[in-house]
Amino acid sequence: MGHLQGLKEYLHEVYNHSVFDQMLTSQQLWEMHLHGQRIVQARVVQNETYDLVVEIEGQGKEELPKLQVKCLYPADSAAAIGKQLKIDKKVQGLGLEPIYAPAQRYIVKNKTLFPLMQERQVVFCTLMEGELIRGLIGEFSRYDMTIHVKGGLPIVIMRHGVYDLRDKKGRCLLKSFQDKHKDWEKSALFVS
């Protein structure tokens, strides 16, 4: 049984980091895509275990369950990122809701993400309501992954918001497929 060189060290360093902690500390304004096709610009003022208290521009404070957040990015890059976000109408038409049970989510294994990140492979990520994001994985943690789109702009995708993840050849990168095919074993980082 082999392993991916560097994965254990990477996870030790960043696995429990959360973008919500970063947002709280920075007090930067972020654009957040929420379930129900709702998009808000907000600052995090409180980061609880399952909920966020945010200050929404022009609306005041609101408590949001973290599972409502699909993706987010700094508000100052919203115009440029907005031009790059596409919608998969078929997925959008499914009317998917947040999945509360972790075992029932569309999971992407760390073993899959790490070689994609290290080898700078292009990925296509589809979110639960059809948002389609194309780019390079910049980093990932237990809760989220950052994909850098054209121009190097970062979009943070909540792992619970992922519906599908594919490589540029269309190969599925979800756990349900990768448990059988183990593409990470084909990586140059894999040591047997």
C-alpha atoms as one frame of an Amber mdcrd trajectory, in Angstrom:
protein
   0.000   0.000   0.000   1.506   3.322  -1.070   1.076   6.978  -0.209   1.277
  10.417  -1.765   4.551  12.115  -0.975   3.899  15.350   0.948   0.167  14.833
   1.581   0.490  13.986   5.278   2.628  17.075   5.920   0.295  19.299   3.905
  -2.768  18.122   5.844  -0.960  18.558   9.167  -0.273  22.176   8.266  -3.598
  23.323   6.750  -6.350  20.724   7.169  -8.220  22.491   9.990  -7.924  26.015
   8.542 -11.225  27.661   7.673 -11.892  30.505   5.275 -14.472  31.756   7.773
 -11.718  32.304  10.365  -9.747  34.206   7.730 -12.811  36.311   6.892 -13.425
  37.142  10.556  -9.809  38.181  11.114  -9.450  40.251   7.938 -12.843  42.010
   8.108 -12.621  42.139   4.319 -15.813  42.367   2.274 -16.604  39.078   0.464
 -19.166  38.133  -2.153 -20.948  34.973  -1.030 -23.071  32.633  -3.165 -25.794
  31.103  -0.995 -28.361  28.405  -1.702 -31.515  29.731  -3.291 -29.448  31.608
  -5.918 -28.859  34.378  -3.379 -25.658  36.432  -3.665 -24.632  38.847  -0.910
 -21.626  41.002  -0.107 -20.795  40.701   3.570 -18.218  40.742   6.348 -18.102
  37.964   8.938 -18.601  39.381  12.446 -18.981  36.070  14.285 -17.889  32.530
  13.392 -19.777  29.887  15.347 -19.518  26.116  14.944 -22.369  25.766  12.438
 -23.410  29.355  11.739 -21.973  32.692  10.693 -23.118  36.125  11.742 -22.463
  38.433   8.819 -22.876  42.138   8.196 -24.491  42.334   4.758 -23.812  45.523
   2.812 -26.852  47.755   3.004 -28.931  45.225   4.990 -27.390  44.780   8.424
 -26.596  41.661  10.423 -27.888  38.200   9.568 -27.207  34.731  10.919 -26.428
  32.216   8.183 -26.028  28.458   8.517 -22.613  27.610   7.030 -24.263  24.918
   4.880 -26.053  27.705   2.984 -22.730  28.998   1.632 -21.607  27.417  -1.648
 -18.696  29.638  -2.657 -17.178  33.033  -1.982 -14.451  35.409  -3.092 -13.164
  38.886  -2.209 -15.772  41.465  -3.208 -13.185  43.576  -5.027 -12.809  40.790
  -7.621 -16.567  40.171  -8.007 -16.913  41.826 -11.430 -14.017  39.864 -12.947
 -15.069  36.553 -11.372 -18.728  37.068 -12.286 -17.767  37.076 -15.972 -16.102
  33.682 -15.559 -18.840  31.862 -13.632 -20.979  29.727 -15.908 -24.203  27.862
 -15.108 -24.935  24.220 -15.909 -28.676  24.530 -16.597 -29.241  20.778 -16.187
 -27.817  20.784 -12.646 -29.584  24.050 -11.853 -32.857  22.430 -12.915 -32.446
  19.627 -10.362 -33.418  22.011  -7.542 -30.863  20.535  -5.143 -30.886  21.560
  -1.486 -27.954  21.585   0.953 -27.050  18.064   2.106 -26.907  17.950   5.897
 -25.591  14.397   6.328 -21.843  14.441   5.515 -21.909  10.808   4.332 -24.448
  11.718   1.629 -22.513  14.651   0.139 -20.588  14.571  -3.124 -17.160  14.005
  -1.596 -13.762  14.694  -3.136 -10.970  12.855  -1.356  -7.832  14.621  -0.149
  -5.847  11.965  -2.057  -7.504  13.215  -5.234  -7.128  16.941  -4.536  -3.462
  16.900  -3.510  -1.952  15.667  -6.824  -4.318  17.932  -8.791  -3.051  20.884
  -6.767   0.632  19.933  -6.898   0.578  19.114 -10.625  -1.491  22.230 -11.439
  -4.151  20.355 -13.379  -7.213  22.207 -14.646 -10.455  21.141 -12.961 -14.124
  21.850 -13.601 -16.191  22.120 -10.433 -19.990  22.172 -10.509 -21.791  23.393
  -7.408 -25.151  22.214  -6.069 -27.139  24.854  -7.970 -25.225  24.567 -11.229
 -22.440  27.150 -10.907 -19.506  25.923 -13.001 -15.995  26.996 -12.047 -12.903
  26.217 -14.133  -9.393  26.672 -12.808  -6.471  25.367 -10.781  -6.686  24.162
  -7.188  -4.589  26.526  -5.107  -5.196  24.966  -1.688  -7.711  22.943   0.268
  -8.651  22.185   3.843 -11.192  20.035   5.601 -13.945  22.532   4.815 -13.099
  24.264   1.571 -10.906  24.415  -1.501  -9.645  27.404  -3.410  -9.740  27.363
  -7.190  -7.812  30.042  -9.052  -9.692  31.029 -12.205  -8.368  32.986 -15.186
  -6.193  35.858 -14.026  -5.268  33.969 -10.845  -8.403  35.146  -9.036  -9.346
  32.905  -6.077 -12.787  31.401  -5.552 -13.241  29.521  -2.292 -15.598  26.590
  -2.733 -17.154  25.004   0.314 -16.654  21.257   0.047 -20.273  20.667   1.122
 -21.391  22.741  -1.906 -19.721  20.527  -4.531 -21.962  18.559  -6.879 -19.296
  17.357  -9.338 -15.576  17.708 -10.001 -13.917  16.656 -13.260 -10.563  16.995
 -14.960 -10.143  18.551 -18.414 -10.721  15.128 -20.033 -14.094  14.859 -18.266
 -12.950  12.169 -15.822 -14.930  12.158 -12.571 -12.926  13.072  -9.463 -15.611
  12.326  -6.869 -14.994   9.724  -4.163 -17.713   7.443  -5.548 -15.700   7.040
  -8.781 -12.177   7.388  -7.397 -12.572   4.712  -4.709 -12.580   2.230  -7.578
 -10.225   3.910 -10.085  -7.649   5.461  -7.686  -6.256   8.053 -10.108  -3.975
   9.375  -7.336  -1.887   6.208  -7.791  -1.037   7.412 -11.326   0.521  10.606
  -9.955   4.306  11.089  -9.892   3.814  11.901  -6.176   2.600   8.358  -5.431
   5.179   6.192  -3.683   4.457   2.472  -3.442
